[in-house]
Amino acid sequence: MDKMNRIVAATDFSPRADRAVHRAAQLAAQQRAELTLLHVIPALPLEAFKHLLSETPLEIEQKLVDLAHTRLRELAASLHADTGIAASTHVSIGRVHAQINGYAQASGADLVVIGAHGEHFLQDVFLGTTASKVLDHGRHPLLIVRNTRFDPYQRILVPVDFSRPSRLALRTALAMADPASIYVLHAFEVPFEGEMLYAGVSGETVRQYRAQALNDARQQMQAFLADLAGEGAARVIEQGYAPAVIREQSQALGADLIVIGKRGETELDEELLGSVTKHVMYETTCDLLVVTPDAGR
């Protein structure tokens, strides 16, 4: 994704969603992109609600849709007054994550923006957040907003494993900001280091093995950045478990955005070791932009 032409911001009108909408408007202004505000009326609560009232189900449904349209138009007017962005609006009914992904696909969205949690925080915790479900099933870049300020991003952290999704993540970050504000992070582990120590391999041999792994990582990073015109970005190479290293470095660098690829080098890596992306989504406190391989096709 070299440039954003169409941005979709999903809102349930909660304070967290309002932050996401305002960030989407700021990005739309920065990227000169079209912005659509999307609200999904959840199907199951709607069906239960219909049975509680004396009005016909279709009347109730239409009233809720009309109310959602009104609230979206009011929100769009407020955004236009603040940012000059003229946002369009759309209301749909169904499973929230499925409707968000479906609309993004149908409208050709380059980016979907959503709050970290929706209106019902405890329900999100126990049943899985809407953002997590959108991420699992979506095929488009997803920005999960946590920051309360809407200044242009100043410090962008891009964790990489030199895979194709990592390449797309860095390309996206470079399209959003000057390379000088981008930190490219690679976390590496030394295979079988613990086993070697347990087996009695000398400390000197283990240190040499670790030094070789670090040197290999540096060479890969050099080639990776040169190939993507990212030489102006700062490079950070740390040994350790990737989710922990990303969390620690995001805090140490004061990152306000993390841009990461959805998958690692192989899908088998993710199934066996767990998703680094999911760890980052739940364990970091800044905004997170997840880029999928399909976004670069």
Rosetta blueprint (number, residue, H / E / L):
1 M L
2 D L
3 K L
4 M L
5 N L
6 R E
7 I E
8 V E
9 A E
10 A E
11 T L
12 D L
13 F L
14 S L
15 P H
16 R H
17 A H
18 D H
19 R H
20 A H
21 V H
22 H H
23 R H
24 A H
25 A H
26 Q H
27 L H
28 A H
29 A H
30 Q H
31 Q H
32 R L
33 A L
34 E E
35 L E
36 T E
37 L E
38 L E
39 H E
40 V E
41 I E
42 P E
43 A H
44 L H
45 P H
46 L H
47 E H
48 A H
49 F H
50 K H
51 H L
52 L L
53 L L
54 S L
55 E L
56 T L
57 P H
58 L H
59 E H
60 I H
61 E H
62 Q H
63 K H
64 L H
65 V H
66 D H
67 L H
68 A H
69 H H
70 T H
71 R H
72 L H
73 R H
74 E H
75 L H
76 A H
77 A H
78 S H
79 L H
80 H H
81 A H
82 D H
83 T H
84 G L
85 I L
86 A L
87 A L
88 S E
89 T E
90 H E
91 V E
92 S E
93 I E
94 G E
95 R L
96 V H
97 H H
98 A H
99 Q H
100 I H
101 N H
102 G H
103 Y H
104 A H
105 Q H
106 A H
107 S H
108 G L
109 A L
110 D L
111 L E
112 V E
113 V E
114 I E
115 G E
116 A L
117 H L
118 G L
119 E L
120 H L
121 F H
122 L H
123 Q H
124 D H
125 V H
126 F H
127 L H
128 G L
129 T L
130 T H
131 A H
132 S H
133 K H
134 V H
135 L H
136 D H
137 H H
138 G L
139 R L
140 H L
141 P L
142 L E
143 L E
144 I E
145 V E
146 R L
147 N L
148 T L
149 R L
150 F L
151 D L
152 P L
153 Y L
154 Q L
155 R L
156 I E
157 L E
158 V E
159 P E
160 V L
161 D L
162 F L
163 S L
164 R H
165 P H
166 S H
167 R H
168 L H
169 A H
170 L H
171 R H
172 T H
173 A H
174 L H
175 A H
176 M H
177 A L
178 D L
179 P H
180 A H
181 S H
182 I E
183 Y E
184 V E
185 L E
186 H E
187 A E
188 F E
189 E L
190 V L
191 P L
192 F L
193 E H
194 G H
195 E H
196 M H
197 L H
198 Y H
199 A L
200 G L
201 V L
202 S L
203 G H
204 E H
205 T H
206 V H
207 R H
208 Q H
209 Y H
210 R H
211 A H
212 Q H
213 A H
214 L H
215 N H
216 D H
217 A H
218 R H
219 Q H
220 Q H
221 M H
222 Q H
223 A H
224 F H
225 L H
226 A H
227 D H
228 L L
229 A L
230 G L
231 E L
232 G L
233 A L
234 A E
235 R E
236 V E
237 I E
238 E E
239 Q E
240 G L
241 Y L
242 A H
243 P H
244 A H
245 V H
246 I H
247 R H
248 E H
249 Q H
250 S H
251 Q H
252 A H
253 L H
254 G L
255 A L
256 D L
257 L E
258 I E
259 V E
260 I E
261 G E
262 K L
263 R L
264 G L
265 E L
266 T L
267 E H
268 L H
269 D H
270 E H
271 E H
272 L H
273 L H
274 G L
275 S L
276 V H
277 T H
278 K H
279 H H
280 V H
281 M H
282 Y H
283 E H
284 T L
285 T L
286 C L
287 D E
288 L E
289 L E
290 V E
291 V E
292 T L
293 P H
294 D H
295 A H
296 G H
297 R L
